[in-house]
């Protein structure tokens, strides 16, 4: 990795004022080894806990710092020695103006800390399992105490990464904040200049060790509020990106997101951003959820996942219905037999909370049940975590019976369309459906014409089918021709009558 100092030196070396520029220049940083060129008119952002630092190369000098409230302070800067101007606290939010003794000026905007971050928990079904995942702003975190995923660390702890398909023992480890890259521009000795770079916390070469076919790389994290080797930013609480990069072409061979949590949580084991559990395990228990912010504040919440199990019961015939589909906006369901395992929210906002909060969401919603060719709407169904519900309906039996013109029943497979909904069965079948008007058409074997009726009681409907497709086609053509002939005959008769009754003049 080319250091920022080297990049800066190369830029200066190409300037017309090379001798003077290389002998005297300002740098600015936030407490890490890496520092940025001091760009006149530039704007940088800083977070709480970072130390605003300047460095002057080539001479002694002075810099004036002006607070958001207008208070100023002039600080002496010794040649080549980093000088901390200010370590930002929560009372320092706002724009700070930095002016050097040779007239350069830039602004450092201290951003408002994310206190008590709003978080989101998503829920989904994968087979018979529930997957719950938390997301929060990069300067905060939300975790489940359920199972360890090996991606949660405290400051000063060790990260170990084991790789199977790597053919080198020397890689570069980068740790950076999981936020947008720094975009910084201004004028460098009067010339427009800009740069973009990752918000590195540390970057160092690591030596891997072979362990049973795996190459393991170990890295020690810095303490909270401290930058690691070649770092620009200090380590903070929240989400970071950890990656291993080749030394030559800087190719990323491994990358993952990790979460840095306060040391006060070190006694909590099995922390993870995502938890996977069987539906019935998650259905019956509460989960401890840990929410934290960049200042080190932590809240422990109790979550009852929004899970319910639903069955459809036919009150008319006193039995449970297996053949249906359940539709609820913003939810995910998985049907096992006749029971739908439901996450009745796909996501849940966690914002209004305090330590020890109990999060137990409920929902009253309209649900649509889909049957073969029909739907039934269930209004204002109340859903609560851990509830098993019966949806009671009055359904009617429908038996489509396929009969040939000679009165013989069709035995064996058939394909039907019920209100346009295609179904294929091995034989005659009884359907449980709500009362409404239906149109049934036999596709295979084909019916001569659709059968339309209103289902008001248990009904067996006869559908006339033709075994021979050619014969069916001939019948349809014959019907079309017969209709045409009858229409032509009616037209001719009308013309004859019109001519006969027309008055004649002498």
DRENTORBA-104532 format. One line per 3 residues: their letters; for each residue x, y, z of C-alpha. Coordinates in nm, 4 decimals. Layout:
# residues N
A = X/Y/Z; ... $
This chain:
# residues 506
XXX = 0.0000/0.0000/0.0000; 0.1365/0.3417/-0.0960; 0.1217/0.5687/0.2071 $
XXX = -0.0490/0.9050/0.1898; 0.2828/1.0710/0.2695; 0.4355/0.9113/-0.0401 $
XXX = 0.1383/1.0142/-0.2573; 0.1637/1.3662/-0.1199; 0.5363/1.3777/-0.1899 $
XXX = 0.4862/1.2612/-0.5479; 0.2264/1.5309/-0.6065; 0.4583/1.7951/-0.4712 $
XXX = 0.7500/1.6640/-0.6753; 0.5605/1.7389/-0.9946; 0.4828/2.0989/-0.9021 $
XXX = 0.6618/2.3989/-1.0446; 0.7459/2.5097/-0.6962; 0.9052/2.1734/-0.6125 $
XXX = 1.1957/2.2906/-0.3947; 0.9907/2.5174/-0.1736; 0.6912/2.2777/-0.1559 $
XXX = 0.8984/1.9804/-0.0502; 1.0696/2.1803/0.2212; 0.7543/2.3107/0.3914 $
XXX = 0.4044/2.1586/0.3999; 0.1162/2.0954/0.6409; -0.0585/1.7664/0.7182 $
XXX = -0.3816/1.7013/0.9066; -0.5205/1.3834/1.0635; -0.7376/1.2296/1.3334 $
XXX = -0.4925/1.0549/1.5652; -0.3576/0.7839/1.3359; -0.0252/0.7317/1.1605 $
XXX = -0.1772/0.8296/0.8269; -0.2250/1.2015/0.7696; -0.3780/1.3967/0.4826 $
XXX = -0.2403/1.6996/0.2970; -0.3769/2.0253/0.4361; -0.5922/2.1480/0.1445 $
XXX = -0.6883/2.5145/0.1432; -1.0688/2.5410/0.1272; -1.1124/2.1731/0.2078 $
XXX = -1.3809/2.0157/0.4282; -1.3304/1.7031/0.6407; -1.5624/1.5221/0.8805 $
XXX = -1.4762/1.3878/1.2228; -1.6512/1.1742/1.4850; -1.6670/1.1960/1.8614 $
XXX = -1.3538/1.0437/2.0198; -1.1181/1.1425/1.7391; -0.8205/1.3724/1.7946 $
XXX = -0.7710/1.6544/1.5478; -0.3981/1.6557/1.4762; -0.1724/1.8707/1.2547 $
XXX = 0.1894/1.8349/1.1521; 0.4206/2.0895/0.9886; 0.7213/1.9697/0.7926 $
XXX = 1.0214/2.1963/0.7256; 0.9834/2.4643/0.9918; 0.8152/2.5627/1.3148 $
XXX = 0.4783/2.7326/1.2865; 0.1411/2.8043/1.4401; -0.2197/2.7194/1.3715 $
XXX = -0.5411/2.8820/1.4922; -0.8456/2.6720/1.5730; -1.1920/2.8297/1.5903 $
XXX = -1.4811/2.6490/1.7610; -1.8453/2.6419/1.6386; -1.9181/2.8972/1.9140 $
XXX = -1.6520/3.1376/1.7755; -1.3850/3.0758/2.0416; -1.0299/3.0769/1.9021 $
XXX = -0.7023/2.9313/2.0211; -0.3595/2.9595/1.8578; -0.1276/2.6616/1.9031 $
XXX = 0.2476/2.6372/1.8399; 0.3498/2.3478/1.6102; 0.7073/2.2207/1.6227 $
XXX = 0.8761/2.1107/1.3007; 0.7964/1.7462/1.2204; 0.6098/1.6772/1.5449 $
XXX = 0.2366/1.5853/1.5362; 0.0365/1.8276/1.7496; -0.3074/1.7352/1.8872 $
XXX = -0.5319/2.0390/1.8644; -0.8516/1.8914/2.0033; -0.9996/1.5578/2.1100 $
XXX = -1.3641/1.5837/2.0187; -1.6373/1.5094/2.2716; -2.0154/1.5072/2.2403 $
XXX = -2.0220/1.8824/2.3172; -1.8014/1.9631/2.0164; -2.0516/1.8937/1.7377 $
XXX = -2.0366/2.1535/1.4616; -1.7888/2.3155/1.2233; -1.4352/2.3901/1.3392 $
XXX = -1.2201/2.6278/1.1353; -0.8443/2.5579/1.1137; -0.6139/2.8337/0.9855 $
XXX = -0.2375/2.8057/0.9459; 0.0085/3.0906/0.9955; 0.0642/3.1065/0.6183 $
XXX = -0.3053/3.1629/0.5420; -0.4351/2.8135/0.4614; -0.7814/2.7324/0.5923 $
XXX = -1.0036/2.4256/0.6082; -1.3139/2.3181/0.7973; -1.3551/2.0072/1.0118 $
XXX = -1.7216/1.9212/1.0643; -1.7744/1.7170/1.3801; -2.0806/1.5017/1.3131 $
XXX = -2.3652/1.4474/1.5548; -2.3149/1.1132/1.7319; -2.5671/0.8396/1.6677 $
XXX = -2.7191/0.8031/2.0129; -2.9662/0.5232/2.0716; -2.9663/0.4157/1.7042 $
XXX = -3.2796/0.3070/1.5248; -3.2374/-0.0537/1.4182; -3.4283/-0.3004/1.2027 $
XXX = -3.4833/-0.6728/1.2485; -3.5792/-0.8703/0.9396; -3.7576/-1.2070/0.9458 $
XXX = -3.7822/-1.4695/0.6744; -3.8624/-1.8365/0.6293; -3.6199/-2.0817/0.4719 $
XXX = -3.7937/-2.4157/0.4679; -3.8970/-2.4924/0.8266; -3.6379/-2.2482/0.9655 $
XXX = -3.6735/-1.8853/1.0679; -3.3890/-1.6450/0.9843; -3.3679/-1.3252/1.1909 $
XXX = -3.1150/-1.0559/1.1026; -3.0431/-0.7188/1.2603; -2.9220/-0.4031/1.0879 $
XXX = -2.8212/-0.0679/1.2360; -2.6346/0.2461/1.1253; -2.2595/0.1858/1.0830 $
XXX = -2.1917/0.3799/1.4039; -2.4117/0.1409/1.6034; -2.4981/-0.2252/1.6222 $
XXX = -2.7780/-0.4717/1.6966; -2.6968/-0.8313/1.7914; -2.8765/-1.1441/1.9088 $
XXX = -2.7544/-1.3485/2.2013; -2.8200/-1.6857/2.0448; -2.5180/-1.8330/1.8700 $
XXX = -2.1695/-1.7110/1.7846; -2.0836/-1.6282/1.4258; -1.7197/-1.5369/1.4996 $
XXX = -1.7657/-1.1797/1.3742; -1.8118/-0.9887/1.7010; -1.5037/-0.8516/1.8793 $
XXX = -1.4054/-0.6190/2.1619; -1.1215/-0.3647/2.1236; -0.7773/-0.5153/2.1907 $
XXX = -0.8913/-0.8702/2.1088; -0.7428/-1.1013/1.8467; -0.8934/-1.1796/1.5080 $
XXX = -0.8035/-1.5122/1.3497; -0.8865/-1.5830/0.9850; -0.8319/-1.9333/0.8458 $
XXX = -0.8178/-1.9726/0.4675; -0.8082/-2.2954/0.2706; -0.7426/-2.1750/-0.0838 $
XXX = -0.4531/-1.9335/-0.0434; -0.1053/-2.0030/-0.1776; 0.0884/-1.7400/0.0132 $
XXX = 0.1742/-1.6899/0.3786; 0.2127/-1.3108/0.3571; -0.0940/-1.0884/0.3178 $
XXX = -0.1983/-0.7391/0.4140; -0.4774/-0.7033/0.6687; -0.6973/-0.3935/0.6393 $
XXX = -0.9579/-0.2850/0.8906; -1.1810/0.0018/0.7809; -1.5016/0.1598/0.8932 $
XXX = -1.8048/0.0332/0.7062; -1.8983/0.3786/0.5779; -1.8505/0.5796/0.2607 $
XXX = -1.4972/0.6558/0.1499; -1.3430/0.9917/0.2362; -1.3860/1.2396/-0.0490 $
XXX = -1.1602/1.5390/0.0133; -1.0749/1.8303/-0.2136; -0.9277/2.1790/-0.2066 $
XXX = -0.6229/2.3684/-0.3267; -0.2661/2.2512/-0.2743; -0.0306/2.5483/-0.3078 $
XXX = -0.2922/2.7123/-0.5280; -0.3526/2.4086/-0.7478; -0.6859/2.2179/-0.7319 $
XXX = -0.6342/1.8749/-0.5764; -0.8687/1.5998/-0.4589; -0.8489/1.2443/-0.3314 $
XXX = -1.0680/0.9526/-0.2232; -0.9638/0.6825/0.0186; -1.0986/0.4219/0.2578 $
XXX = -1.1441/0.5094/0.6222; -0.8668/0.2812/0.7437; -0.8314/0.1958/1.1099 $
XXX = -0.5253/-0.0190/1.0507; -0.3302/-0.1721/0.7641; -0.0433/-0.4114/0.8246 $
XXX = 0.1341/-0.7081/0.6698; 0.0615/-1.0352/0.8537; 0.2402/-1.3696/0.8445 $
XXX = 0.0161/-1.6754/0.8181; 0.0721/-2.0074/0.9945; -0.0163/-2.3447/0.8482 $
XXX = -0.2573/-2.5417/1.0660; -0.3929/-2.8715/0.9383; -0.4320/-2.7666/0.5755 $
XXX = -0.5488/-2.4134/0.6588; -0.3442/-2.0943/0.6553; -0.4325/-1.8919/0.9660 $
XXX = -0.3708/-1.5181/0.9943; -0.3845/-1.3511/1.3374; -0.4255/-0.9787/1.4016 $
XXX = -0.4537/-0.7880/1.7290; -0.7061/-0.5057/1.7269; -0.6121/-0.1678/1.8772 $
XXX = -0.7812/-0.0315/2.1857; -1.0982/0.1767/2.1541; -1.0197/0.5310/2.0417 $
XXX = -0.6763/0.4281/1.9125; -0.5602/0.3830/1.5537; -0.3590/0.0812/1.4420 $
XXX = -0.0508/0.0704/1.2170; -0.0897/0.2906/0.9058; -0.4384/0.3863/1.0231 $
XXX = -0.6180/0.7108/0.9509; -0.9191/0.6712/1.1810; -0.9312/0.5424/1.5385 $
XXX = -1.1139/0.2233/1.6332; -1.4751/0.2943/1.7283; -1.7767/0.0864/1.8225 $
XXX = -1.9953/-0.0326/1.5396; -1.9518/-0.2027/1.2059; -1.6217/-0.2456/1.0232 $
XXX = -1.4876/-0.4289/0.7206; -1.2001/-0.6745/0.7719; -1.0147/-0.7925/0.4628 $
XXX = -0.6989/-0.9709/0.3540; -0.5248/-0.8387/0.0440; -0.2316/-0.9681/-0.1611 $
XXX = 0.0856/-0.7617/-0.1378; 0.1478/-0.7270/-0.5083; -0.1673/-0.6499/-0.7041 $
XXX = -0.3759/-0.5670/-0.3917; -0.6285/-0.8378/-0.4771; -0.8846/-0.9015/-0.2040 $
XXX = -0.8734/-1.2695/-0.1044; -1.1025/-1.2446/0.1983; -1.3520/-0.9861/0.3221 $
XXX = -1.6183/-0.9866/0.5903; -1.8110/-0.7466/0.8103; -1.7306/-0.7470/1.1806 $
XXX = -1.8852/-0.5659/1.4759; -1.6827/-0.3939/1.7475; -1.8604/-0.3880/2.0844 $
XXX = -1.7643/-0.2295/2.4193; -1.5507/-0.4274/2.6642; -1.8467/-0.4170/2.9038 $
XXX = -2.0139/-0.6805/2.6847; -1.7215/-0.9238/2.6902; -1.9070/-1.1477/2.9368 $
XXX = -2.1934/-1.1953/2.6885; -2.1268/-1.5001/2.4752; -2.2807/-1.6200/2.1484 $
XXX = -2.3477/-1.2813/1.9917; -2.4431/-1.2656/1.6249; -2.6088/-1.0328/1.3721 $
XXX = -2.8073/-1.3198/1.2223; -2.9702/-1.6137/1.3939; -3.1229/-1.9202/1.2322 $
XXX = -3.3532/-2.1513/1.4268; -3.6303/-2.3994/1.3631; -3.9711/-2.2334/1.3457 $
XXX = -4.1019/-2.4092/1.6548; -3.7926/-2.3245/1.8606; -3.8234/-1.9553/1.7723 $
XXX = -4.2031/-1.9758/1.8098; -4.1788/-2.0698/2.1770; -3.8994/-1.8486/2.3126 $
XXX = -3.7761/-1.4960/2.3707; -3.4429/-1.3651/2.2408; -3.2053/-1.1234/2.4092 $
XXX = -3.1203/-0.8426/2.1664; -2.8238/-0.6116/2.2297; -2.8337/-0.2599/2.0822 $
XXX = -2.5368/-0.0227/2.1114; -2.4144/0.3146/1.9859; -2.0751/0.4629/1.8991 $
XXX = -2.0386/0.6176/2.2451; -2.0412/0.2784/2.4153; -2.3978/0.2931/2.5468 $
XXX = -2.5728/-0.0453/2.5475; -2.9367/-0.1561/2.5805; -3.0547/-0.5129/2.6393 $
XXX = -3.3992/-0.5903/2.4956; -3.6250/-0.8953/2.5034; -3.7736/-0.9931/2.1677 $
XXX = -4.0640/-1.2266/2.1028; -4.0440/-1.2925/1.7253; -4.3606/-1.2195/1.5197 $
XXX = -4.4394/-1.5856/1.4527; -4.7825/-1.7455/1.4346; -4.9197/-2.0760/1.3031 $
XXX = -5.2519/-2.0856/1.1147; -5.4901/-2.3572/1.0002; -5.8078/-2.3338/0.7930 $
XXX = -6.1126/-2.5099/0.9373; -6.4230/-2.5916/0.7356; -6.7114/-2.5477/0.9781 $
XXX = -6.9586/-2.6845/0.7228; -6.7977/-3.0292/0.7196; -6.6055/-3.0179/1.0518 $
XXX = -6.2595/-3.0741/0.9082; -5.9271/-2.8983/0.8495; -5.8440/-2.7923/0.4955 $
XXX = -5.5057/-2.8750/0.3448; -5.5358/-2.7271/-0.0029; -5.5128/-2.3493/0.0270 $
XXX = -5.2565/-2.0701/0.0031; -5.2351/-1.7839/0.2509; -5.1535/-1.4295/0.1380 $
XXX = -5.0619/-1.1477/0.3781; -4.8737/-0.8373/0.2637; -4.5388/-0.7871/0.4350 $
XXX = -4.5149/-1.1433/0.5642; -4.3553/-1.4765/0.4761; -4.5205/-1.8140/0.5158 $
XXX = -4.4289/-2.1785/0.4733; -4.6990/-2.4458/0.4572; -4.6448/-2.7790/0.6304 $
XXX = -4.9398/-3.0081/0.5649; -5.2438/-2.7920/0.6323; -5.0665/-2.5513/0.8708 $
XXX = -4.9033/-2.2268/0.7599; -4.5954/-2.1248/0.9597; -4.6017/-1.7474/0.9366 $
XXX = -4.3694/-1.4560/1.0111; -4.6437/-1.1954/1.0148; -4.3865/-0.9145/0.9777 $
XXX = -4.0967/-0.9278/0.7332; -3.9225/-0.6470/0.9214; -3.9571/-0.4735/1.2532 $
XXX = -3.8316/-0.1252/1.3439; -3.6635/-0.0999/1.6828; -3.6463/0.2658/1.7808 $
XXX = -3.8527/0.3466/2.0903; -3.6763/0.1316/2.3495; -3.4994/0.1399/2.6837 $
XXX = -3.2931/-0.1088/2.8800; -3.5070/-0.4134/2.9509; -3.7712/-0.3294/2.6894 $
XXX = -3.9970/-0.6171/2.5873; -4.0581/-0.6179/2.2132; -4.3629/-0.8310/2.1359 $
XXX = -4.5248/-0.7157/1.8106; -4.8870/-0.7910/1.7236; -5.0843/-0.7258/1.4080 $
XXX = -5.4461/-0.7019/1.2991; -5.4699/-0.7586/0.9263; -5.6863/-0.8731/0.6371 $
XXX = -5.5779/-1.2116/0.5023; -5.6608/-1.3645/0.1653; -5.6928/-1.7400/0.1244 $
XXX = -5.6453/-1.8848/-0.2216; -5.8194/-2.2040/-0.3287; -5.8261/-2.3749/-0.6666 $
XXX = -5.9983/-2.1086/-0.8743; -6.1355/-1.9042/-0.5847; -6.0334/-1.6707/-0.3030 $
XXX = -6.1806/-1.5968/0.0386; -6.1006/-1.2798/0.2343; -6.0684/-1.2923/0.6125 $
XXX = -6.1106/-0.9504/0.7690; -5.9309/-0.8142/1.0778; -5.7524/-1.1280/1.1907 $
XXX = -5.5543/-1.0679/1.5098; -5.2014/-1.2102/1.5036; -4.9788/-1.2373/1.8107 $
XXX = -4.6404/-1.4025/1.8722; -4.6671/-1.7659/1.9722; -5.0353/-1.8028/1.8730 $
XXX = -5.1812/-2.1024/1.6859; -5.5032/-1.9974/1.5138; -5.7926/-2.1623/1.3318 $
XXX = -5.9518/-1.9656/1.0489; -6.3132/-2.0822/1.0324; -6.4888/-2.0877/0.6939 $
XXX = -6.8057/-2.2406/0.5515; -6.6897/-2.4245/0.2400; -6.8778/-2.6394/-0.0104 $
XXX = -6.7803/-2.9621/-0.1822; -6.7418/-2.9529/-0.5584; -6.6906/-3.2700/-0.7651 $
XXX = -6.6267/-3.2086/-1.1374; -6.7384/-3.5312/-1.3123; -6.6143/-3.5930/-1.6657 $
XXX = -6.8661/-3.7811/-1.8823; -6.8439/-3.8881/-2.2465; -7.1385/-3.8304/-2.4814 $
XXX = -7.2379/-4.1987/-2.4473; -7.2708/-4.1574/-2.0681; -6.9430/-4.3280/-1.9770 $
XXX = -6.7421/-4.1749/-1.6903; -6.3860/-4.0733/-1.7616; -6.1480/-4.2656/-1.5342 $
XXX = -5.7863/-4.1683/-1.4780; -5.5822/-3.8495/-1.5121; -5.7415/-3.5235/-1.6137 $
XXX = -5.6506/-3.1564/-1.6445; -5.9145/-2.8956/-1.5634; -5.9429/-2.5217/-1.5477 $
XXX = -6.1504/-2.3854/-1.2590; -6.2069/-2.0147/-1.3154; -5.8922/-2.0222/-1.5282 $
XXX = -5.6858/-2.1958/-1.2579; -5.5253/-2.5099/-1.4006; -5.5288/-2.8315/-1.1974 $
XXX = -5.4063/-3.1789/-1.2912; -5.5295/-3.4784/-1.0941; -5.4860/-3.8557/-1.1146 $
XXX = -5.8592/-3.9130/-1.0934; -6.1889/-3.7656/-0.9837; -6.1365/-3.5304/-0.6891 $
XXX = -6.3465/-3.3362/-0.4417; -6.2635/-2.9688/-0.3909; -6.3574/-2.7557/-0.0918 $
XXX = -6.4421/-2.4087/-0.2210; -6.6274/-2.0941/-0.1103; -6.9713/-2.0187/-0.2519 $
XXX = -6.9460/-1.8218/-0.5768; -6.9862/-1.8577/-0.9552; -6.7461/-2.0963/-1.1290 $
XXX = -6.6541/-2.1740/-1.4872; -6.5074/-2.5209/-1.5410; -6.3373/-2.6242/-1.8603 $
XXX = -6.1829/-2.9661/-1.9237; -5.8475/-2.9423/-2.1009; -5.7461/-3.3082/-2.1172 $
XXX = -5.9651/-3.4789/-2.2154; -6.1185/-3.1702/-2.3698; -6.4710/-3.0519/-2.3059 $
XXX = -6.6920/-2.9300/-2.5874; -6.7772/-2.6073/-2.4034; -6.7219/-2.4513/-2.0554 $
XXX = -6.9655/-2.5316/-1.7765; -7.0836/-2.2306/-1.5741; -7.2724/-2.2586/-1.2430 $
XXX = -7.3068/-2.1008/-0.8975; -7.1923/-2.3130/-0.6059; -7.4503/-2.2842/-0.3273 $
XXX = -7.4441/-2.6367/-0.1874; -7.2340/-2.9502/-0.2121; -7.2442/-3.0176/-0.5850 $
XXX = -7.1368/-3.2693/-0.8466; -7.1034/-3.0981/-1.1849; -7.1132/-3.2967/-1.5066 $
XXX = -6.8687/-3.1856/-1.7739; -6.9173/-3.3451/-2.1200; -6.5806/-3.4423/-2.2666 $
XXX = -6.4738/-3.5984/-2.5964; -6.2050/-3.8626/-2.5983; -6.0986/-3.8098/-2.9610 $
XXX = -5.9377/-3.4652/-3.0117; -6.0074/-3.4853/-3.3865; -6.3716/-3.5598/-3.3192 $
XXX = -6.3868/-3.2703/-3.0723; -6.2366/-3.0389/-3.3314; -6.4857/-3.1668/-3.5927 $
XXX = -6.7758/-3.1073/-3.3564; -6.6532/-2.7535/-3.2887; -6.6146/-2.6873/-3.6620 $
XXX = -6.9575/-2.8378/-3.7249; -7.1059/-2.6154/-3.4596; -6.9431/-2.3101/-3.6138 $
XXX = -7.0686/-2.4103/-3.9618; -7.4173/-2.4844/-3.8308; -7.4261/-2.1432/-3.6607 $
XXX = -7.3135/-1.9783/-3.9846; -7.5735/-2.1686/-4.1926; -7.8527/-2.0840/-3.9536 $
XXX = -7.7470/-1.7193/-3.9591; -7.7410/-1.7196/-4.3403; -8.0849/-1.8898/-4.3592 $
XXX = -8.2291/-1.6304/-4.1195; -8.0833/-1.3518/-4.3319; -8.2320/-1.4965/-4.6539 $
XXX = -8.5716/-1.5378/-4.4904; -8.5605/-1.1759/-4.3736; -8.4745/-1.0577/-4.7250 $
XXX = -8.7605/-1.2615/-4.8813; -9.0092/-1.1200/-4.6347; -8.8805/-0.7689/-4.6910 $
XXX = -8.9245/-0.8086/-5.0702; -9.2705/-0.9709/-5.0433; -9.4186/-0.6954/-4.8285 $
XXX = -9.2661/-0.4081/-5.0227; -9.5519/-0.1967/-5.1824; -9.5701/-0.1904/-5.5675 $
XX = -9.6680/0.1147/-5.7729; -9.8724/0.0931/-6.0974 $
